[in-house]
Amino acid sequence: MKKICIDAGHGGYDPGAVGPNGLKEKDINLKVALLLDDILKKAGLDTILTRNGDLVTWSQKDDLWARANMANRTKADIFISIHCNSATNPTATGTETFCYQRVGASFDLSQAVQNSLVQTLGLPDRGVKTAAFYVLKATTMPAILVELAFINNPREESLLAGPGFQKTCAEAIARGIFRYYVMGEDEVLTKTNIVVNGNTIAGFIKDDLSYAPVRALAEALGYKVEWNANTKTVTIKGGK
């Protein structure tokens, strides 16, 4: 089972950027992170949140180290850090995604998520960029940092404050992750919902076939699922 580390940037003593109407970046990052966590769990993925509330349990000087260390220590498969952008220019606009280098799995992941965000949010595409951010350098798995929109831009601050837009951001990031794992970054991802015994499972359509996570499907049918990391084997047992 893939394990995703979701990092809500800033928090606690660090509000991050603050919009012209007082919206705090740390609050938006957390809301989107929690929504993304829920989507991924429902899809049958394992998740780790660097924080699940405003409380930050580490000191300010250890902030970035603690986030990267959590991902490394728990052996996450990918690391996603969620942020809102800010600039001195109040008309700055758009979405961008950062990775450490323009090669390898991190770059592939950043392209998949950036493409999904741009297609879904409809904001200007600022592209995939590289940066030596600590959480991108110090993590041992594919790692990206997403800048959803500009919180200092009054229009985009208003968008970021809306629950509907926050949910759309989370869904777009999730689709980017699924595209990275399932579809390949250049393919168009078509979502579908598969309802099993009243449980809705997020799936995808490719070549007229529907796909959904094995664990989510099996558990919805009342089976138990076991994963053997050594043999890379999924075993489905029991049933109603």
SVG drawing of the C-alpha trace seen along z (x, -y; Angstrom):
<svg xmlns="http://www.w3.org/2000/svg" viewBox="-26 -45 45 62">
<polyline fill="none" stroke="black" stroke-width="0.4" points="0.0,0.0 1.4,-3.4 2.1,-5.7 1.6,-9.5 3.0,-12.1 0.9,-15.3 2.6,-18.4 0.4,-21.4 3.0,-24.2 3.5,-26.5 1.2,-26.3 1.2,-27.2 3.7,-30.0 4.1,-30.5 1.1,-31.8 2.8,-31.8 1.7,-34.5 -1.3,-36.6 -3.8,-38.0 -5.1,-41.6 -8.3,-40.5 -6.4,-38.7 -6.6,-35.1 -3.7,-33.1 -1.8,-30.7 -1.4,-28.1 -5.2,-27.7 -5.8,-27.1 -2.8,-24.7 -4.3,-22.7 -7.8,-22.6 -6.6,-21.4 -4.3,-18.8 -7.2,-17.4 -9.4,-17.2 -6.6,-15.5 -6.0,-13.1 -9.7,-12.1 -9.7,-11.6 -6.6,-9.4 -7.8,-7.3 -11.1,-6.6 -9.1,-5.6 -7.4,-2.9 -4.0,-4.7 -2.1,-5.0 -1.5,-8.6 0.6,-10.5 0.0,-14.2 2.8,-16.2 0.2,-18.1 -3.6,-17.6 -4.3,-20.8 -2.8,-24.2 -0.6,-22.8 3.0,-22.3 4.7,-19.9 8.3,-20.9 10.4,-24.0 10.6,-26.7 14.3,-26.0 13.5,-22.4 10.4,-23.0 11.6,-22.0 13.8,-19.2 10.8,-17.8 8.6,-17.7 11.2,-16.0 12.2,-13.6 8.6,-12.5 8.4,-11.5 11.7,-9.7 11.1,-7.9 7.8,-6.6 9.2,-5.5 6.6,-7.4 6.5,-6.7 5.9,-10.4 5.9,-13.7 3.5,-16.6 3.9,-20.0 0.9,-22.3 1.3,-26.1 -0.3,-29.3 1.9,-31.7 2.6,-35.4 4.3,-38.3 4.7,-42.0 2.7,-42.5 -1.0,-42.2 -1.8,-41.2 0.5,-38.1 -1.5,-35.1 -1.5,-31.4 -0.4,-28.0 3.0,-26.5 4.7,-23.3 8.3,-22.9 10.7,-19.9 14.4,-19.7 15.6,-18.8 14.1,-18.6 14.8,-14.8 13.6,-11.7 10.5,-10.7 10.0,-14.1 9.9,-15.9 7.4,-13.4 5.2,-13.8 5.4,-17.6 4.3,-17.6 1.4,-15.3 0.1,-17.3 0.8,-20.7 -1.1,-19.6 -4.0,-18.4 -4.2,-21.6 -4.1,-23.9 -6.7,-21.8 -9.0,-21.9 -8.5,-25.3 -8.3,-27.3 -5.7,-29.7 -2.6,-30.7 0.0,-28.0 3.2,-29.1 4.8,-25.8 7.0,-23.3 10.0,-25.0 13.1,-23.8 14.2,-25.1 16.5,-23.9 13.8,-24.0 14.9,-22.0 11.8,-19.7 12.6,-18.8 16.3,-18.3 16.2,-16.4 13.4,-13.9 14.4,-10.5 11.3,-9.9 9.8,-11.8 8.9,-15.2 7.1,-18.3 5.8,-21.6 2.6,-23.0 1.7,-26.7 -2.0,-26.7 -2.7,-30.4 -1.6,-33.9 -3.0,-34.7 -1.9,-38.4 -4.0,-38.7 -7.5,-39.8 -9.3,-37.7 -7.3,-34.6 -7.5,-35.2 -11.2,-35.1 -11.0,-31.8 -8.7,-30.2 -11.1,-31.2 -14.0,-29.2 -14.6,-25.6 -15.6,-24.6 -12.3,-25.9 -10.3,-24.2 -12.1,-20.9 -11.3,-21.4 -7.6,-21.9 -7.5,-18.7 -9.3,-16.7 -6.9,-18.1 -3.8,-17.1 -5.3,-13.7 -5.9,-13.2 -2.3,-14.3 -1.1,-11.6 -3.3,-9.0 -2.1,-10.0 1.5,-9.7 0.9,-6.2 -1.8,-4.8 -2.1,-6.7 1.1,-8.4 1.5,-12.1 0.4,-12.7 -2.9,-10.8 -6.3,-12.3 -7.7,-11.0 -11.4,-10.4 -12.8,-10.0 -15.6,-7.6 -17.4,-6.6 -17.9,-2.9 -20.6,-2.3 -20.3,1.0 -22.8,1.8 -23.5,-1.9 -19.7,-2.8 -18.5,-5.2 -15.0,-4.4 -13.0,-6.8 -12.0,-5.1 -10.7,-5.9 -11.7,-5.0 -9.0,-3.9 -9.7,-2.2 -13.4,-1.8 -12.4,0.2 -13.0,-1.0 -10.2,-0.8 -10.3,-1.1 -8.0,-0.3 -8.1,3.4 -8.3,2.8 -11.2,0.3 -13.2,2.7 -12.5,5.8 -13.2,4.2 -16.5,2.7 -17.5,6.3 -16.7,7.5 -13.3,9.2 -10.1,8.7 -7.0,7.5 -3.4,8.3 -0.3,6.9 3.1,8.7 5.8,6.1 8.5,8.7 6.7,10.6 4.6,7.6 1.5,9.7 -2.1,8.7 -4.1,11.5 -7.9,11.2 -9.5,13.4 -12.9,14.2 -16.1,12.5 -19.7,12.2"/>
</svg>
